[in-house]
Amino acid sequence: MENLFDIAVHWILILMAVVGAASLIVQGLAQLAAITPSTRDDEVIGKVQGFLTGLAKILDKVALNLPADKARRP
């Protein structure tokens, strides 16, 4: 059972890293999309950012991360 738990935690950490990396890439693409005159790319980037934000919230709940206002501060 401990091995299964370790595997689950490992996959959660991998997913969080992938979402973080994808967020950085999308932020860079959003900067490029802001320069272009087309609004279609801005709409697509906005949808992707919304999806990644939702996915990050779900992963935070699965990983049992506390919200910033409830986290213990040193």
C-alpha positions, 0 to 999 in steps of 0.5 A: 500500500505504501508503494501505491501511495508513493506512486500517486504522490510521484504522479501528482508532482509530475503533473504539477511540474507539467502544469507549471511549465505549460503555464510559463509557456502560455504566459510567453505566448500571451506576450507574443499574442498581445503584440499581434493585431489579431484578436483570435489568438488572444481568445485562444490564449485566454481559454488555455490560461483558464484551463490551466488555472482550473487544472492547477486548482484541482491539482492543489486540492488533490495534493492537499495544498492549503490556500495561501490565506490558511497556510501557516506562516513562519 
